[in-house]
Amino acid sequence: MDIGLTVGGSLERLTSTADGFAFAELSIGESAYIPEERDDGQLRDGLAATDAELCVHLPFDQVVATAVPQLNDAIVDYLAELLEWAGGVDAQKAVLHGTMRDPHDTDQRPTFASQLSAIASAGDDAGVEVVVENVGHQARGLPLSVLGEIARDTGTSVCFDVGHAYMEDGNDGVERFLGEYADLVSHLHVHDVRSRGDTHIPVGAGEVDYGFASDHFDDFDGTVAIEVFTDDIALLNDTARRVSDHLDDGA
């Protein structure tokens, strides 16, 4: 198990906060880190300075699937380009939001599955594992159970965002999803949440019951990204310790 840190699209945050973590998860494309506009040498230097490996988060401004084939083809082509770049800088994993234009249109869910398969295949070609993230609390996010079913049907690994799942369906929803699909999870996003709307806060400051970790992740050998929106090193390290303790309890 490797514990890392999300850093948004900022190399400055990577160099100032990722030291001591196994990897940094960098958001790429569109309004984040745009590869064609940046010097990869600076990225490599930042990773070397912090002794961190690299994961990436693919763009989430556009959805994965629409009802328009030409748009779908363009989405796959764009993400394939980013995945090829990610492979070139030795990224291990690429996180993809599980979104579509209308996630409640059941007729379009096979299109999402086809898109997901194509994007994951592009990742395989680039040597990068694509992991699809649950964002069912958002307007265009697929519901938890639907995402899990499609991920299983397509053989795609899951990035399970604990806070997102809590926002969508509470602690019971976290348990239900993991009871069915924990074996698909190779990447975790961990943070805490309060039902009043606070999210991406340090673990222990909110309402998520992290006891699920010891119940569902025996011998977890995947990656865990701390997704707490602060640059306070003490808070980041405390969340990492708390999550590690929960996961170690399940080992």
C-alpha positions as CSV (number, residue, x, y, z in Angstrom):
1,M,0.0,0.0,0.0
2,D,1.3,3.4,-1.0
3,I,-0.1,6.7,0.5
4,G,0.2,9.8,-1.7
5,L,-1.2,13.2,-2.0
6,T,-3.4,15.1,-4.5
7,V,-1.8,18.4,-5.5
8,G,-4.3,19.7,-8.0
9,G,-2.6,21.2,-11.1
10,S,0.2,22.9,-9.0
11,L,3.8,21.9,-9.2
12,E,4.4,24.4,-6.4
13,R,2.1,22.4,-4.1
14,L,3.8,19.2,-5.2
15,T,7.2,20.4,-4.2
16,S,6.0,22.0,-0.9
17,T,3.7,19.2,0.4
18,A,4.5,15.9,-1.3
19,D,7.8,15.2,0.5
20,G,7.4,12.0,2.6
21,F,4.5,10.7,0.5
22,A,4.9,7.8,-1.9
23,F,3.3,9.7,-4.9
24,A,1.7,12.9,-6.0
25,E,-1.5,12.9,-7.9
26,L,-1.4,15.8,-10.4
27,S,-4.5,17.1,-12.2
28,I,-3.8,17.5,-16.0
29,G,-5.5,19.1,-19.0
30,E,-7.7,22.1,-19.5
31,S,-7.6,24.5,-16.5
32,A,-5.0,22.3,-14.6
33,Y,-1.5,21.3,-15.7
34,I,-1.5,21.5,-19.5
35,P,1.4,19.3,-20.7
36,E,1.9,21.0,-24.0
37,E,2.3,24.4,-22.2
38,R,4.7,23.2,-19.5
39,D,8.2,22.0,-19.2
40,D,8.2,18.3,-18.1
41,G,11.7,18.9,-16.7
42,Q,10.2,20.9,-13.9
43,L,7.7,18.1,-13.1
44,R,10.5,15.5,-13.1
45,D,12.6,17.8,-10.9
46,G,9.7,18.2,-8.4
47,L,9.1,14.5,-8.2
48,A,12.8,13.8,-7.8
49,A,13.1,16.5,-5.0
50,T,10.2,14.9,-3.1
51,D,11.2,11.3,-4.0
52,A,7.6,10.8,-5.1
53,E,6.1,8.7,-7.9
54,L,3.4,10.2,-10.2
55,C,-0.3,9.6,-10.6
56,V,-2.6,11.9,-12.7
57,H,-6.1,13.0,-12.6
58,L,-7.7,13.3,-16.0
59,P,-9.8,16.4,-16.8
60,F,-13.3,16.6,-15.4
61,D,-14.7,19.7,-17.1
62,Q,-16.1,17.5,-19.9
63,V,-18.1,14.3,-19.4
64,V,-17.0,10.8,-20.5
65,A,-20.1,10.0,-22.6
66,T,-22.7,12.0,-24.6
67,A,-25.4,11.0,-27.1
68,V,-23.3,12.4,-29.9
69,P,-20.9,9.9,-31.5
70,Q,-18.6,12.6,-32.9
71,L,-18.2,14.2,-29.4
72,N,-17.5,10.8,-27.9
73,D,-14.8,10.1,-30.4
74,A,-13.2,13.4,-29.6
75,I,-13.3,12.8,-25.9
76,V,-11.5,9.4,-26.3
77,D,-8.9,11.0,-28.6
78,Y,-8.2,13.8,-26.2
79,L,-7.9,11.6,-23.2
80,A,-5.7,9.1,-25.2
81,E,-3.3,12.0,-25.9
82,L,-3.1,12.8,-22.2
83,L,-2.6,9.2,-21.3
84,E,0.2,8.8,-23.8
85,W,1.9,11.9,-22.2
86,A,1.3,10.4,-18.7
87,G,2.9,7.2,-19.7
88,G,5.9,9.1,-21.0
89,V,6.5,10.7,-17.6
90,D,6.0,7.3,-15.9
91,A,2.6,8.0,-14.3
92,Q,1.3,4.9,-12.6
93,K,-2.5,5.6,-12.6
94,A,-4.9,8.0,-14.1
95,V,-8.2,8.9,-12.4
96,L,-11.3,9.4,-14.5
97,H,-14.5,10.9,-13.2
98,G,-17.5,8.6,-14.0
99,T,-19.7,11.1,-15.7
100,M,-22.1,11.3,-18.7
101,R,-24.4,14.0,-20.1
102,D,-27.4,12.5,-18.5
103,P,-26.5,9.8,-15.9
104,H,-30.1,8.9,-15.5
105,D,-30.6,8.0,-19.1
106,T,-30.4,4.2,-18.9
107,D,-30.3,3.9,-22.7
108,Q,-27.0,5.8,-22.8
109,R,-25.2,3.7,-20.1
110,P,-23.9,1.2,-22.7
111,T,-22.3,4.2,-24.4
112,F,-20.6,5.1,-21.2
113,A,-19.4,1.5,-20.9
114,S,-18.0,1.6,-24.4
115,Q,-16.3,5.0,-23.8
116,L,-14.8,3.7,-20.5
117,S,-13.4,0.6,-22.2
118,A,-11.8,2.7,-25.0
119,I,-10.2,5.1,-22.5
120,A,-9.0,2.2,-20.3
121,S,-7.5,0.6,-23.4
122,A,-5.7,3.8,-24.3
123,G,-4.3,3.7,-20.8
124,D,-3.1,0.1,-21.2
125,D,-1.4,1.1,-24.5
126,A,0.4,3.9,-22.6
127,G,1.3,1.8,-19.6
128,V,-1.0,3.7,-17.2
129,E,-3.8,2.1,-15.2
130,V,-7.1,4.0,-15.7
131,V,-9.3,4.0,-12.5
132,V,-12.8,5.3,-12.7
133,E,-13.9,7.5,-9.8
134,N,-17.4,7.7,-8.2
135,V,-18.9,11.2,-8.4
136,G,-22.6,10.3,-8.0
137,H,-23.2,13.3,-5.7
138,Q,-22.6,15.5,-8.7
139,A,-25.3,16.3,-11.4
140,R,-23.5,14.3,-14.1
141,G,-22.0,11.5,-12.0
142,L,-23.2,8.0,-12.4
143,P,-24.8,6.5,-9.2
144,L,-22.6,4.3,-7.1
145,S,-24.2,1.0,-7.9
146,V,-24.3,1.8,-11.7
147,L,-20.7,2.8,-11.7
148,G,-19.7,-0.4,-9.9
149,E,-21.7,-2.6,-12.3
150,I,-20.2,-1.0,-15.4
151,A,-16.7,-1.1,-13.9
152,R,-17.1,-4.9,-13.3
153,D,-18.6,-5.5,-16.7
154,T,-15.8,-3.6,-18.5
155,G,-13.0,-5.0,-16.2
156,T,-12.1,-1.4,-15.1
157,S,-10.4,-0.6,-11.8
158,V,-12.2,1.8,-9.5
159,C,-10.9,4.9,-7.7
160,F,-13.2,4.9,-4.7
161,D,-13.6,8.4,-3.3
162,V,-14.8,7.9,0.3
163,G,-16.1,11.4,0.8
164,H,-18.0,11.5,-2.5
165,A,-19.7,8.2,-1.6
166,Y,-20.7,9.6,1.8
167,M,-22.1,12.7,0.2
168,E,-24.1,10.6,-2.2
169,D,-25.5,8.0,0.2
170,G,-24.0,8.3,3.7
171,N,-22.0,5.7,5.6
172,D,-24.5,3.0,4.7
173,G,-23.9,3.7,1.0
174,V,-20.1,3.4,1.5
175,E,-20.7,0.0,3.1
176,R,-23.1,-1.2,0.4
177,F,-20.8,-0.3,-2.4
178,L,-17.7,-1.9,-0.8
179,G,-19.7,-5.0,0.1
180,E,-20.3,-5.6,-3.6
181,Y,-17.3,-3.9,-5.3
182,A,-14.3,-3.6,-2.9
183,D,-12.4,-6.1,-5.1
184,L,-12.4,-3.6,-8.0
185,V,-10.8,-0.8,-5.9
186,S,-7.1,-0.2,-6.6
187,H,-7.0,3.5,-5.7
188,L,-8.6,5.4,-2.9
189,H,-9.3,9.1,-2.4
190,V,-9.6,9.8,1.3
191,H,-10.9,12.9,3.1
192,D,-13.7,13.7,5.5
193,V,-17.1,15.3,5.0
194,R,-19.9,16.9,7.0
195,S,-23.5,16.6,5.9
196,R,-23.9,20.4,6.0
197,G,-21.7,20.5,2.9
198,D,-18.1,20.7,4.2
199,T,-15.9,18.3,2.3
200,H,-12.2,17.5,1.6
201,I,-11.5,18.2,5.3
202,P,-9.0,16.2,7.4
203,V,-10.0,12.7,8.4
204,G,-11.5,12.8,11.9
205,A,-13.0,16.3,11.4
206,G,-16.2,15.0,9.8
207,E,-18.8,12.3,9.8
208,V,-17.3,9.5,7.7
209,D,-16.9,6.2,9.5
210,Y,-13.5,5.0,8.4
211,G,-14.1,1.6,10.1
212,F,-15.0,0.4,6.6
213,A,-11.3,0.2,5.8
214,S,-10.6,-2.6,8.2
215,D,-13.8,-4.4,7.2
216,H,-13.2,-4.4,3.4
217,F,-9.5,-3.9,2.7
218,D,-7.6,-6.8,4.1
219,D,-4.1,-6.8,2.7
220,F,-4.9,-3.8,0.5
221,D,-1.9,-3.3,-1.9
222,G,-3.3,-0.4,-3.9
223,T,-2.7,3.3,-3.7
224,V,-4.3,5.8,-1.3
225,A,-4.4,9.5,-2.2
226,I,-5.0,12.0,0.6
227,E,-7.4,14.6,-0.9
228,V,-7.6,17.2,1.9
229,F,-7.7,20.7,0.6
230,T,-5.0,22.3,2.8
231,D,-1.2,22.8,2.6
232,D,-0.9,22.3,6.3
233,I,1.7,19.5,6.5
234,A,0.7,18.5,10.0
235,L,-2.9,18.0,9.0
236,L,-2.0,16.1,5.9
237,N,0.4,13.8,7.8
238,D,-2.3,13.3,10.5
239,T,-4.9,12.2,7.9
240,A,-2.3,9.8,6.4
241,R,-1.6,8.3,9.8
242,R,-5.3,7.9,10.6
243,V,-6.0,6.2,7.3
244,S,-3.0,4.0,7.5
245,D,-4.0,2.9,11.0
246,H,-7.5,1.9,9.7
247,L,-6.1,0.0,6.8
248,D,-3.4,-1.7,8.9
249,D,-6.2,-2.9,11.2
250,G,-7.6,-4.8,8.2
251,A,-4.3,-6.4,7.3
